[in-house]
Amino acid sequence: MTSSGRLSIPDTLRLHLACGVGLLTRIPVGWLLPSAYKNSSASWPLAQSIWCWPLIGAGIGICAGGLSAVLQCSHIPPLAAAGIALGMQILVTGGLHEDGLADTADSSGGMTPERKLEIMRDSRIGSYGVLTLCLAILIRAGVLSSIHSIVLACLICGIAGCLARGAFLVVTKTIPPARPDGLARSLYPLAQRNLTIALAVIICLCILLTVFLMPAPLTVACLLTFIVFPILLALAVALLIARYAQRKLGGYTGDILGACAVITECTIMTALSALFY
């Protein structure tokens, strides 16, 4: 069977994008797949595709932030506009990360790692999960409803979306998986080369978004604020979540990675929007 290593560079990039889009969204990716992978049972190179995850996250964030600001410019009430934009984002992603956040919150009611992992696999949602989801949506809606500039909304949400999908890569590199099976297990061990490429993509994206979308004059302080500060903040959030997962579960799960993405997104959006509020 043809592997990604024998594909041409364009086909390899298409395969990686299909992996990322297929994992992080509900967008059909059959048209992206190289011919060797269509109607094939060959495994997809999930770990090799991590370089495009921040790119996909940035695209999702830009669409949500831009839609919210455009609706507000169309005289839709700010909170309603934010709700519509978040609804679009959740529709595109299938609520994947939000589901992980809710399961992680519910697992806090377990007393042992085994019980916590059992709760995470339960499809039902408890009061902890509901409350945590409400808070996460409230924070993001509050930020979106306070941003009336289209370019500023795209900048803040683009950076937040990029770093949210990049943060859980730090978790997978820092601690082992808590289970011997599951989709998240396929990321372990995460190759240093793949992680380095992903981090390079994150830095380049933050620079490009800041240079092209910053509504204020570009200064050294401005560049540091929108590039270095959010990256360090996302790193801090990821390391804290990794430490929590290691102590409470013995490692990460897919739900932990989803929770990491939502918490990072809320943190970055709140911190950056505070600079213009």
C-alpha atoms as a printed R data frame, in Angstrom:
    type eleno elety resid chain resno       x      y      z
1   ATOM     1    CA   MET     A     1   0.000  0.000  0.000
2   ATOM     2    CA   THR     A     2   1.260  3.475 -0.872
3   ATOM     3    CA   SER     A     3   2.382  5.367  2.214
4   ATOM     4    CA   SER     A     4   2.677  9.098  2.803
5   ATOM     5    CA   GLY     A     5   6.450  8.752  2.622
6   ATOM     6    CA   ARG     A     6   6.208  7.681 -1.069
7   ATOM     7    CA   LEU     A     7   3.797 10.411 -2.091
8   ATOM     8    CA   SER     A     8   4.844 13.573 -3.869
9   ATOM     9    CA   ILE     A     9   5.198 16.704 -1.734
10  ATOM    10    CA   PRO     A    10   1.864 18.217 -2.899
11  ATOM    11    CA   ASP     A    11   0.052 14.929 -2.235
12  ATOM    12    CA   THR     A    12   1.699 14.615  1.183
13  ATOM    13    CA   LEU     A    13   0.583 18.138  2.103
14  ATOM    14    CA   ARG     A    14  -2.940 17.325  0.920
15  ATOM    15    CA   LEU     A    15  -2.968 14.162  3.020
16  ATOM    16    CA   HIS     A    16  -1.780 16.033  6.099
17  ATOM    17    CA   LEU     A    17  -4.428 18.724  5.586
18  ATOM    18    CA   ALA     A    18  -7.073 16.025  5.193
19  ATOM    19    CA   CYS     A    19  -5.929 14.484  8.504
20  ATOM    20    CA   GLY     A    20  -6.098 17.833 10.298
21  ATOM    21    CA   VAL     A    21  -9.392 18.989  8.817
22  ATOM    22    CA   GLY     A    22 -10.954 15.559  9.302
23  ATOM    23    CA   LEU     A    23  -9.899 15.452 12.943
24  ATOM    24    CA   LEU     A    24 -10.612 19.030 14.018
25  ATOM    25    CA   THR     A    25 -13.750 19.745 11.972
26  ATOM    26    CA   ARG     A    26 -16.778 18.069 10.446
27  ATOM    27    CA   ILE     A    27 -15.894 19.286  6.952
28  ATOM    28    CA   PRO     A    28 -15.768 16.434  4.395
29  ATOM    29    CA   VAL     A    29 -12.184 15.765  3.316
30  ATOM    30    CA   GLY     A    30 -12.577 13.139  0.623
31  ATOM    31    CA   TRP     A    31 -11.755 15.684 -2.081
32  ATOM    32    CA   LEU     A    32  -8.454 16.486 -0.343
33  ATOM    33    CA   LEU     A    33  -7.181 12.924 -0.204
34  ATOM    34    CA   PRO     A    34  -4.542 11.778 -2.718
35  ATOM    35    CA   SER     A    35  -5.754  9.054 -5.063
36  ATOM    36    CA   ALA     A    36  -3.661  6.443 -3.202
37  ATOM    37    CA   TYR     A    37  -5.753  7.015 -0.049
38  ATOM    38    CA   LYS     A    38  -9.206  7.159 -1.618
39  ATOM    39    CA   ASN     A    39 -11.206  3.989 -0.938
40  ATOM    40    CA   SER     A    40  -8.179  2.656  0.939
41  ATOM    41    CA   SER     A    41  -7.766  1.148  4.391
42  ATOM    42    CA   ALA     A    42  -4.276  2.644  4.820
43  ATOM    43    CA   SER     A    43  -3.799  4.405  8.149
44  ATOM    44    CA   TRP     A    44  -3.587  8.184  8.059
45  ATOM    45    CA   PRO     A    45  -0.377  9.834  9.376
46  ATOM    46    CA   LEU     A    46  -2.068 11.699 12.209
47  ATOM    47    CA   ALA     A    47   1.128 12.515 14.134
48  ATOM    48    CA   GLN     A    48   2.837 13.854 11.005
49  ATOM    49    CA   SER     A    49  -0.048 16.205 10.244
50  ATOM    50    CA   ILE     A    50   0.243 18.248 13.435
51  ATOM    51    CA   TRP     A    51   1.980 21.093 11.579
52  ATOM    52    CA   CYS     A    52  -1.350 22.100 10.018
53  ATOM    53    CA   TRP     A    53  -3.463 21.935 13.181
54  ATOM    54    CA   PRO     A    54  -2.611 25.512 14.278
55  ATOM    55    CA   LEU     A    55  -3.350 26.672 10.717
56  ATOM    56    CA   ILE     A    56  -6.785 25.049 10.812
57  ATOM    57    CA   GLY     A    57  -7.430 26.482 14.262
58  ATOM    58    CA   ALA     A    58  -6.510 29.966 13.074
59  ATOM    59    CA   GLY     A    59  -8.913 29.619 10.152
60  ATOM    60    CA   ILE     A    60 -11.741 28.564 12.449
61  ATOM    61    CA   GLY     A    61 -11.020 31.463 14.795
62  ATOM    62    CA   ILE     A    62 -10.853 34.025 11.996
63  ATOM    63    CA   CYS     A    63 -14.184 32.855 10.593
64  ATOM    64    CA   ALA     A    64 -15.895 33.017 13.996
65  ATOM    65    CA   GLY     A    65 -14.417 36.389 14.953
66  ATOM    66    CA   GLY     A    66 -15.027 37.888 11.529
67  ATOM    67    CA   LEU     A    67 -18.633 36.674 11.424
68  ATOM    68    CA   SER     A    68 -19.372 38.138 14.847
69  ATOM    69    CA   ALA     A    69 -17.947 41.547 13.899
70  ATOM    70    CA   VAL     A    70 -19.680 41.582 10.486
71  ATOM    71    CA   LEU     A    71 -23.028 40.805 12.120
72  ATOM    72    CA   GLN     A    72 -22.501 43.601 14.633
73  ATOM    73    CA   CYS     A    73 -21.718 45.987 11.777
74  ATOM    74    CA   SER     A    74 -25.052 44.867 10.285
75  ATOM    75    CA   HIS     A    75 -26.794 46.126 13.450
76  ATOM    76    CA   ILE     A    76 -27.285 42.703 14.998
77  ATOM    77    CA   PRO     A    77 -27.079 43.047 18.812
78  ATOM    78    CA   PRO     A    78 -23.509 42.217 19.955
79  ATOM    79    CA   LEU     A    79 -24.444 39.281 22.178
80  ATOM    80    CA   ALA     A    80 -26.699 37.775 19.525
81  ATOM    81    CA   ALA     A    81 -23.950 38.198 16.936
82  ATOM    82    CA   ALA     A    82 -21.467 36.464 19.249
83  ATOM    83    CA   GLY     A    83 -23.928 33.623 19.832
84  ATOM    84    CA   ILE     A    84 -24.440 33.093 16.097
85  ATOM    85    CA   ALA     A    85 -20.671 33.113 15.497
86  ATOM    86    CA   LEU     A    86 -20.033 30.597 18.266
87  ATOM    87    CA   GLY     A    87 -22.866 28.452 16.957
88  ATOM    88    CA   MET     A    88 -21.193 28.445 13.552
89  ATOM    89    CA   GLN     A    89 -17.861 27.515 15.120
90  ATOM    90    CA   ILE     A    90 -19.364 24.639 17.100
91  ATOM    91    CA   LEU     A    91 -21.245 23.457 14.022
92  ATOM    92    CA   VAL     A    92 -18.008 23.355 12.010
93  ATOM    93    CA   THR     A    93 -15.981 21.620 14.725
94  ATOM    94    CA   GLY     A    94 -18.774 19.350 15.929
95  ATOM    95    CA   GLY     A    95 -18.190 20.598 19.476
96  ATOM    96    CA   LEU     A    96 -15.205 18.250 19.677
97  ATOM    97    CA   HIS     A    97 -13.191 20.304 22.146
98  ATOM    98    CA   GLU     A    98 -16.247 21.386 24.125
99  ATOM    99    CA   ASP     A    99 -17.153 17.729 24.626
100 ATOM   100    CA   GLY     A   100 -13.656 17.099 26.001
101 ATOM   101    CA   LEU     A   101 -13.969 20.063 28.353
102 ATOM   102    CA   ALA     A   102 -17.309 18.807 29.702
103 ATOM   103    CA   ASP     A   103 -16.013 15.260 30.217
104 ATOM   104    CA   THR     A   104 -12.893 16.567 31.961
105 ATOM   105    CA   ALA     A   105 -14.998 18.719 34.279
106 ATOM   106    CA   ASP     A   106 -17.300 15.807 35.105
107 ATOM   107    CA   SER     A   107 -14.312 13.579 35.879
108 ATOM   108    CA   SER     A   108 -13.360 15.855 38.764
109 ATOM   109    CA   GLY     A   109 -16.091 14.110 40.738
110 ATOM   110    CA   GLY     A   110 -14.167 10.826 40.642
111 ATOM   111    CA   MET     A   111 -11.910  9.884 43.532
112 ATOM   112    CA   THR     A   112  -9.416  7.657 41.698
113 ATOM   113    CA   PRO     A   113  -7.754  7.832 38.261
114 ATOM   114    CA   GLU     A   114  -9.658  4.730 37.181
115 ATOM   115    CA   ARG     A   115 -12.987  6.262 38.174
116 ATOM   116    CA   LYS     A   116 -12.107  9.559 36.467
117 ATOM   117    CA   LEU     A   117 -11.288  7.763 33.229
118 ATOM   118    CA   GLU     A   118 -14.538  5.798 33.497
119 ATOM   119    CA   ILE     A   119 -16.519  9.039 33.873
120 ATOM   120    CA   MET     A   120 -14.751 10.522 30.854
121 ATOM   121    CA   ARG     A   121 -15.940  7.659 28.680
122 ATOM   122    CA   ASP     A   122 -19.535  8.065 29.820
123 ATOM   123    CA   SER     A   123 -21.507  9.792 27.049
124 ATOM   124    CA   ARG     A   124 -23.799 11.430 29.577
125 ATOM   125    CA   ILE     A   125 -23.013 14.930 30.861
126 ATOM   126    CA   GLY     A   126 -23.188 15.921 34.508
127 ATOM   127    CA   SER     A   127 -23.669 19.191 36.359
128 ATOM   128    CA   TYR     A   128 -19.911 19.952 36.422
129 ATOM   129    CA   GLY     A   129 -19.764 19.574 32.665
130 ATOM   130    CA   VAL     A   130 -22.805 21.776 32.070
131 ATOM   131    CA   LEU     A   131 -21.516 24.527 34.328
132 ATOM   132    CA   THR     A   132 -18.058 24.477 32.764
133 ATOM   133    CA   LEU     A   133 -19.464 24.597 29.236
134 ATOM   134    CA   CYS     A   134 -21.694 27.535 30.170
135 ATOM   135    CA   LEU     A   135 -18.710 29.415 31.571
136 ATOM   136    CA   ALA     A   136 -16.587 28.715 28.487
137 ATOM   137    CA   ILE     A   137 -19.338 29.909 26.129
138 ATOM   138    CA   LEU     A   138 -20.027 32.939 28.340
139 ATOM   139    CA   ILE     A   139 -16.368 34.000 28.287
140 ATOM   140    CA   ARG     A   140 -16.020 33.678 24.519
141 ATOM   141    CA   ALA     A   141 -19.364 35.341 23.839
142 ATOM   142    CA   GLY     A   142 -18.445 38.175 26.184
143 ATOM   143    CA   VAL     A   143 -15.171 38.758 24.348
144 ATOM   144    CA   LEU     A   144 -16.746 38.570 20.870
145 ATOM   145    CA   SER     A   145 -19.574 40.920 21.805
146 ATOM   146    CA   SER     A   146 -17.031 43.527 22.978
147 ATOM   147    CA   ILE     A   147 -15.083 43.574 19.685
148 ATOM   148    CA   HIS     A   148 -16.713 45.657 16.958
149 ATOM   149    CA   SER     A   149 -13.753 45.893 14.571
150 ATOM   150    CA   ILE     A   150 -13.646 43.159 11.941
151 ATOM   151    CA   VAL     A   151  -9.858 43.117 11.617
152 ATOM   152    CA   LEU     A   152  -9.355 43.155 15.385
153 ATOM   153    CA   ALA     A   153 -11.837 40.295 15.854
154 ATOM   154    CA   CYS     A   154 -10.068 38.273 13.171
155 ATOM   155    CA   LEU     A   155  -6.684 39.016 14.753
156 ATOM   156    CA   ILE     A   156  -7.631 38.061 18.322
157 ATOM   157    CA   CYS     A   157  -9.700 35.014 17.400
158 ATOM   158    CA   GLY     A   158  -7.171 33.889 14.798
159 ATOM   159    CA   ILE     A   159  -4.303 33.927 17.281
160 ATOM   160    CA   ALA     A   160  -6.458 32.296 19.961
161 ATOM   161    CA   GLY     A   161  -7.592 29.539 17.584
162 ATOM   162    CA   CYS     A   162  -4.043 28.919 16.414
163 ATOM   163    CA   LEU     A   163  -2.602 28.653 19.929
164 ATOM   164    CA   ALA     A   164  -5.552 26.603 21.205
165 ATOM   165    CA   ARG     A   165  -4.747 23.837 18.722
166 ATOM   166    CA   GLY     A   166  -1.041 24.215 19.342
167 ATOM   167    CA   ALA     A   167  -1.276 24.071 23.133
168 ATOM   168    CA   PHE     A   168  -2.398 20.470 23.345
169 ATOM   169    CA   LEU     A   169   0.681 19.429 21.380
170 ATOM   170    CA   VAL     A   170   2.693 20.577 24.398
171 ATOM   171    CA   VAL     A   171   0.556 18.307 26.578
172 ATOM   172    CA   THR     A   172   1.195 15.275 24.354
173 ATOM   173    CA   LYS     A   173   4.924 15.995 24.388
174 ATOM   174    CA   THR     A   174   5.106 16.548 28.145
175 ATOM   175    CA   ILE     A   175   3.213 13.554 29.544
176 ATOM   176    CA   PRO     A   176   2.302 10.036 28.325
177 ATOM   177    CA   PRO     A   177  -1.224  8.908 27.418
178 ATOM   178    CA   ALA     A   178  -3.402  7.694 30.281
179 ATOM   179    CA   ARG     A   179  -4.899  4.847 28.249
180 ATOM   180    CA   PRO     A   180  -3.292  2.174 26.058
181 ATOM   181    CA   ASP     A   181  -5.917  2.774 23.353
182 ATOM   182    CA   GLY     A   182  -7.872  5.631 21.829
183 ATOM   183    CA   LEU     A   183  -7.220  8.206 19.113
184 ATOM   184    CA   ALA     A   184  -5.052 10.399 21.334
185 ATOM   185    CA   ARG     A   185  -2.757  7.432 21.942
186 ATOM   186    CA   SER     A   186  -1.670  7.545 18.275
187 ATOM   187    CA   LEU     A   187   0.114 10.849 18.929
188 ATOM   188    CA   TYR     A   188   2.523  9.255 21.392
189 ATOM   189    CA   PRO     A   189   5.434  9.513 21.241
190 ATOM   190    CA   LEU     A   190   5.312 12.846 19.423
191 ATOM   191    CA   ALA     A   191   8.403 13.249 17.259
192 ATOM   192    CA   GLN     A   192  10.519 16.284 18.086
193 ATOM   193    CA   ARG     A   193  10.829 17.131 14.385
194 ATOM   194    CA   ASN     A   194   7.052 17.242 13.943
195 ATOM   195    CA   LEU     A   195   6.647 19.377 17.046
196 ATOM   196    CA   THR     A   196   9.378 21.784 15.907
197 ATOM   197    CA   ILE     A   197   7.664 22.271 12.550
198 ATOM   198    CA   ALA     A   198   4.340 22.869 14.288
199 ATOM   199    CA   LEU     A   199   5.887 25.473 16.587
200 ATOM   200    CA   ALA     A   200   7.481 27.198 13.591
201 ATOM   201    CA   VAL     A   201   4.070 27.340 11.912
202 ATOM   202    CA   ILE     A   202   2.559 28.837 15.092
203 ATOM   203    CA   ILE     A   203   5.192 31.577 15.278
204 ATOM   204    CA   CYS     A   204   4.861 32.390 11.568
205 ATOM   205    CA   LEU     A   205   1.065 32.535 11.826
206 ATOM   206    CA   CYS     A   206   1.170 34.868 14.834
207 ATOM   207    CA   ILE     A   207   3.605 37.145 12.998
208 ATOM   208    CA   LEU     A   208   1.560 37.199  9.782
209 ATOM   209    CA   LEU     A   209  -1.737 37.790 11.585
210 ATOM   210    CA   THR     A   210  -0.220 40.636 13.597
211 ATOM   211    CA   VAL     A   211   1.476 42.301 10.624
212 ATOM   212    CA   PHE     A   212  -1.571 42.155  8.341
213 ATOM   213    CA   LEU     A   213  -4.439 42.600 10.801
214 ATOM   214    CA   MET     A   214  -3.111 44.848 13.565
215 ATOM   215    CA   PRO     A   215  -5.332 47.987 13.557
216 ATOM   216    CA   ALA     A   216  -2.694 50.041 15.412
217 ATOM   217    CA   PRO     A   217   0.777 51.123 14.185
218 ATOM   218    CA   LEU     A   218   3.273 48.264 14.379
219 ATOM   219    CA   THR     A   219   5.881 48.787 17.076
220 ATOM   220    CA   VAL     A   220   8.279 46.480 18.880
221 ATOM   221    CA   ALA     A   221   6.033 46.519 21.946
222 ATOM   222    CA   CYS     A   222   3.028 45.723 19.763
223 ATOM   223    CA   LEU     A   223   4.763 42.771 18.112
224 ATOM   224    CA   LEU     A   224   5.910 41.403 21.459
225 ATOM   225    CA   THR     A   225   2.409 41.767 22.886
226 ATOM   226    CA   PHE     A   226   0.673 39.863 20.097
227 ATOM   227    CA   ILE     A   227   3.377 37.284 19.399
228 ATOM   228    CA   VAL     A   228   5.535 36.508 22.430
229 ATOM   229    CA   PHE     A   229   2.967 37.182 25.166
230 ATOM   230    CA   PRO     A   230   0.156 34.927 23.838
231 ATOM   231    CA   ILE     A   231   2.600 32.118 22.998
232 ATOM   232    CA   LEU     A   232   4.031 32.174 26.524
233 ATOM   233    CA   LEU     A   233   0.528 32.362 27.984
234 ATOM   234    CA   ALA     A   234  -0.611 29.360 25.931
235 ATOM   235    CA   LEU     A   235   2.502 27.460 26.991
236 ATOM   236    CA   ALA     A   236   1.775 28.190 30.651
237 ATOM   237    CA   VAL     A   237  -1.830 26.973 30.303
238 ATOM   238    CA   ALA     A   238  -0.707 23.802 28.536
239 ATOM   239    CA   LEU     A   239   1.893 22.992 31.187
240 ATOM   240    CA   LEU     A   240  -0.631 23.540 33.996
241 ATOM   241    CA   ILE     A   241  -3.136 21.233 32.317
242 ATOM   242    CA   ALA     A   242  -0.410 18.648 31.692
243 ATOM   243    CA   ARG     A   243   0.514 18.718 35.370
244 ATOM   244    CA   TYR     A   244  -3.138 18.324 36.365
245 ATOM   245    CA   ALA     A   245  -3.610 15.398 33.973
246 ATOM   246    CA   GLN     A   246  -0.438 13.702 35.175
247 ATOM   247    CA   ARG     A   247  -1.433 13.958 38.836
248 ATOM   248    CA   LYS     A   248  -5.111 13.086 38.449
249 ATOM   249    CA   LEU     A   249  -5.097 10.618 35.549
250 ATOM   250    CA   GLY     A   250  -1.510  9.509 35.071
251 ATOM   251    CA   GLY     A   251  -1.422 11.041 31.582
252 ATOM   252    CA   TYR     A   252  -3.465 12.734 28.885
253 ATOM   253    CA   THR     A   253  -6.611 11.644 27.063
254 ATOM   254    CA   GLY     A   254  -8.472 13.079 24.090
255 ATOM   255    CA   ASP     A   255 -10.804 14.812 26.530
256 ATOM   256    CA   ILE     A   256  -7.855 16.468 28.259
257 ATOM   257    CA   LEU     A   257  -6.613 17.750 24.899
258 ATOM   258    CA   GLY     A   258 -10.059 19.136 24.105
259 ATOM   259    CA   ALA     A   259 -10.246 20.849 27.483
260 ATOM   260    CA   CYS     A   260  -6.789 22.292 26.909
261 ATOM   261    CA   ALA     A   261  -7.893 23.788 23.578
262 ATOM   262    CA   VAL     A   262 -11.001 25.477 25.005
263 ATOM   263    CA   ILE     A   263  -9.275 26.793 28.135
264 ATOM   264    CA   THR     A   264  -6.385 28.154 26.083
265 ATOM   265    CA   GLU     A   265  -8.760 29.813 23.626
266 ATOM   266    CA   CYS     A   266 -10.719 31.469 26.444
267 ATOM   267    CA   THR     A   267  -7.505 32.648 28.115
268 ATOM   268    CA   ILE     A   268  -5.923 34.099 24.972
269 ATOM   269    CA   MET     A   269  -9.119 35.803 23.797
270 ATOM   270    CA   THR     A   270  -9.662 37.389 27.210
271 ATOM   271    CA   ALA     A   271  -6.044 38.554 27.601
272 ATOM   272    CA   LEU     A   272  -5.747 40.073 24.118
273 ATOM   273    CA   SER     A   273  -9.181 41.715 24.135
274 ATOM   274    CA   ALA     A   274  -8.346 43.363 27.476
275 ATOM   275    CA   LEU     A   275  -5.662 45.386 25.682
276 ATOM   276    CA   PHE     A   276  -8.314 47.132 23.538
277 ATOM   277    CA   TYR     A   277 -11.276 47.221 25.914
